[in-house]
Amino acid sequence: MPIVVVANPKGGAGKSTLSTNIAGYFARQGYAVMLGDADRQQSCAVWLRQRSAQARPIVTWDASSVDVLRPPRGTTHVVLDTPAGWPCKD
């Protein structure tokens, strides 16, 4: 399963915009896409709620497990939007 992680240490660099566009591209290609939003602002989650019902589906995390977030069954492609400063250096 391809996993695309969009990361940049700077805030406001366009990570959420890029993540939503990559997820939309994969969905238009017919893949079963999950868009995970690890950013505090939850911009990707807002975008998912605002998408047209006629658009190809993009799902988010399966939060049924308290310990581990997983892609829903059947997911073929994962796109992850990360918060600014991730990964951090010690």
N, C-alpha and C positions, 0 to 999 in steps of 0.2 A: 504494500500500500504506500503510494507516494505521500510524504508529509512535507509540507512547505512551512517553514517557520520564518516569519517576518520579524526581524529584530534590528534594533538600532539603539545605541545608548542615549541618543538625543530625543527629547519629547518634541512633538510637532513636526516630525520628519516625514509624515505620510504613511506610517505603518498600517493604520486602520484602513485608509483609502486603498492602499496596495493590496491588503488582505482581502477586502471585499471584492475588488476587481479580479483577483486570481480565483477566488471561490466562484464568482459569477462566470468566469471563463470556463472553468471545469464543468460547472453545471450545464452550460450551453452545449458542451461537448457530449453531454449525456451521462456523465459520471455521477455517482452517489456521493455528494460532497458534505463534509462537516466543516463548519467554520467555528473554531474555538477562540473565545475572547478572554485573554488573561489580563487585559488592561483594566485599570480601575475605572476609567471613564465609560467602559462598555459601549463604545461607539459601534462596534460590529454587531453587537446584540441589538442595539437600537435599529440599525440598518436592516437586520433580518426581520424584525417586527414590522417594518414599513414596506417591505417588498410586496409587489403585486401578487395576488393569489394565482395569476396566470403564469408567473415566472416559474422556471424549473426549480424544484425544491432544493433548498440548502438547509441542513439541520445544524443543531449545536450539540453541546455536551450531553451525554447521558449521565445525569447526576443521581441515579438511583443508588449508587454506592457512595457511602460517606467518605471512604478512604481514598478512592481512586476515581478520577473522571475518565470516562471511556468514550470512544466514538460509538454511536449507535450501530447495531448490527446491520450489515450490508453496506457500510461506508467503504468506498473505494479510494477516496482522496481526502486528505486532511489539510486544512490551512489554519495555522495558529498565529494570532495577533498577540504580540508580547508587550509588556509595559516598557516605558522608557527606562534605561539603565539596566536592562536585562540582556545578557548575563552580566553580573557585576564581578569586577575583579576584587580580590582581597587586598 
